[in-house]
Amino acid sequence: METILRVSQLTGGYTPRRPVLHGIDFELRAGEMVGLIGLNGAGKSTTIKHILGLMHPHEGDVKVAGVSLQESPQQYRSAFAYVPETPVLFDELTVEEHLRLSAMAYQVPEEQYEQSAASLLEQYQMVPKRKAFASHLSKGMKQKVMIMSALLAAPPLYIIDEPFLGLDPLGIRSLLDQLVEVKRRGAAILMSSHILSTVETYCDRFIVMHQGRIAAQGDLDAIRSAAGMEQRSGSLEDAFYRLVTGGDR
Ligand SMILES: Nc1ncnc2c1ncn2[C@@H]1O[C@H](COP(=O)(O)OP(=O)(O)OP(=O)(O)O)[C@@H](O)[C@H]1O
């Protein structure tokens, strides 16, 4: 499968003398969903900021769809959509206007926009709110606008940061169903979350970060094995616990 995201030997952080990330190395291929997990402060958001191009590596590089941000900023940025943990919307734009803005930014054809927007508004139970200003939405509704905008853009790569916190159970189910669908269509998804049971159920592979390094990566068996769990049993949470504490519960 085609590589969509390549993070190579990334060392980076907020000040040149004190890197937060040390030699981060992983890739995402088309059609897979990868869970980025780690304790508070492990370096997940910092890794994501480097992928988004908001921070520049001290060493190493990041390529999306084969290009780095420096090589082709336009191609790089249009190859992914990012759903942040905290929704960022324009207060004075309506739900529909946000969707239209996203469609314009990602050059979604008009016909496809009409179809996708109608179906997303329906799925996320946002039809009654389509003309509401962002400032009049609840936190979960704002999160839904971010998610719908990303899904509408239909890029090769989705980067999703802790998506489940503000959503109601129907919203969570809609999001997970749609992630399965976009994956089936060949997109790659990097999802950071602390809800390990959901990550275990939905992700094909996992990247466990600890203190700015990758402690383990691979499928569940690989994570168990890195955690020293010999049998092919035990949850992702069990393996994670062992990896970050160095022992059994
Ligand atoms: N703006 C910042 N300036 C300086 N240091 C920061 C900044 N943001 C995060 N850090 C530091 O970088 C390290 C990694 O933090 P990061 O936000 O990447 O963790 P995380 O894995 O996303 O955690 P969480 O699960 O709490 O969101 C931490 O030591 C944190 O204190």
The ligand as an ORCA input file, in Angstrom:
! r2SCAN-3c Opt
* xyz 0 1
  N       3.832     25.222     24.122
  C       4.736     24.504     24.780
  N       5.909     25.050     25.180
  C       6.848     24.331     25.830
  N       6.707     23.013     26.123
  C       5.557     22.418     25.750
  C       4.516     23.127     25.066
  N       3.499     22.254     24.829
  C       3.885     21.061     25.342
  N       5.129     21.160     25.904
  C       5.890     20.065     26.541
  O       6.130     19.060     25.571
  C       6.031     17.768     26.166
  C       5.056     16.943     25.333
  O       3.760     17.534     25.412
  P       2.572     17.166     24.426
  O       1.590     18.297     24.492
  O       3.123     16.809     23.098
  O       1.993     15.860     25.137
  P       0.729     14.954     24.794
  O       1.249     13.565     24.625
  O      -0.016     15.540     23.669
  O      -0.096     15.037     26.147
  P      -1.683     15.089     26.478
  O      -2.144     13.674     26.467
  O      -1.698     15.669     27.842
  O      -2.339     15.978     25.461
  C       5.582     17.981     27.623
  O       6.731     17.886     28.419
  C       5.054     19.407     27.632
  O       5.291     20.017     28.881
*
